[in-house]
Amino acid sequence: MNAEDLGEELRKGSGELSRRRKTALIGRAVTGLCLAIAVVFLGLLIFDVLRRGLPQLDWQFLTTDVKGFNPETGGVRNAIVGSVYLILITMAVAVPLGVATAVYLEEFAKDNAITTGLQRLVENLAGVPSIVFGLLGLAFFARLMDFGTSLISGGLTLGLLVLPIVVVSTQEALSAVPDEFRNGARAMGATEWQVVKDHVLPAALPGIMTGSILSLSRAIGETAPILFVVSSFIRGVPTALTDGFLALPYQIFYWAQLPSQEVQQMAASAIIVLMALLLTMNGVAVAIRQWSLSRRQW
Amino acid sequence: MSNITVEDLNVWYGDDHALKNINMEIPEGEVTALIGASGCGKSTFLRCFNRMNDEIGVARVEGSIRWKGVDLNGEDVDPVALRRRVGMVFQKPNPFPKTVYDNIAYGVSLNGRGDDDMDQIVETSLEQANLWDEVEDRLDKNALTLSGGQQQRLCIARAVAVKPDVILMDEPASALDPVSTQKIENLIEELREEYTVVVVTHNMQQAARISDKTAHLHLGELVEFDNTDKIFENPEEELTEAYITGRFG
């Protein structure tokens, strides 16, 4: 090839290359536009909530209990406390059960039809509409176990809701641990349990924590599963597992339906509180992830 | 004598007959090299000696491997107990993501020798692996910060720390640079004095340099097994001749 041809080929804006360049440009524009649409709507939503909710969001709103009658005179204190308690129960239920299930499926279960069946079952459970879990909670925990409309009924129901998500995210964290660690430990004479306990779980721990926190932050925003076991009118905060409770998402749902303009603005304030709670949890999850990635050497 | 006697050993992966009627005797206190083209079954064979094939769900092993009067392939043999007597070093260095010290200490404490003087065991093992001088002041550093060659010698140190009788090595130098390879080879020479070593290698010269006996496998069958000198200078089998002179493989 002589210099002139080479120059022609390398020059911008000539022939085939310029066509490919145009296609690339269109691709960038279309995907960028999609991103812009998503961001604009999310931005509008947040802006609207902030506009309506911020003015009456003060310390008093956060530290006063919900008033059943004349809600305008109350705040959200016991709904925040209720949501925090719920999440603690959910965590106590879903994380140990979910992690143990994932360890069994990923590390111990034989690769056969039963395991595959269980695996598909867990994955499908993660996709069951949350209102179905709400009805299950009502039928099983509230009625059959006779826990009634109580914190424990709500926590157990939410625990069941996020259990499959904890299982799946834990499995992903476990399968990301290289087999070399497992084989190295086996070759040293470690039992399968020692392999898991001494090597696989420590290596997967940051991933398990991140996945669990994200699952829990989904639970804290859920209304439908607790719809039937939450108490609409209650004073103070629960002091026992069997006490009735309020929760932020339910309070938002309830207030938003009331005709009073003022109460609807309080719903917006409660949304801000809930979002702050969610963002904090997600922030912790992201921080753990970043921290472990920066430390990880495999 | 505690040679390891392999009799009528067959391994299947599902329908794939990976090892066919292997009969041979691995001599105690010598280095035996397993050579052969990719897929000939040499790594599979190696994994029979510490029952690592048990971890592959679809593998089926038949026949016997007798050592000190026990059939290692027997149902009554506990693979976990066996692996504490038969150590293994893998192709890719795989230290645990723990400190250099803990990498050695882990296997030792698994073996219930946690009460012994651990510092002494760590030092001795690292010295045996010719690594002590390089990591003496880095014992509390993560093992994954070491170079590849150092990591592999750490894996060897980790294996010798539990005082096994046999050490299996699956292409221990294939992922390393020439200088590190040299160090591993020297190390194998030294290990011969205390251990029975079985080493899989792709490298003909390496097999010739480090081993006393060499077994050539081809498509799951043992083609020839003899003194290394004999194999490389005057092999009986045409196939072995062809393989070591590089006409295939």
Interface residues (C-beta under 8 A of the other chain):
Chain A: K110 D111 P178 E180 F181 N183 G184 A185 R186 A187 M188 G189 A190 T191 Q194 D198 H199 A203 R296 Q297 W298
Chain B: N50 M52 E55 G57 V80 A81 R83 R84 G87 M88 F90 K92 N94 P95 F96 P97 Y106 G107 L110 N111 N142 L144 T145 C155 R158 A159 V162
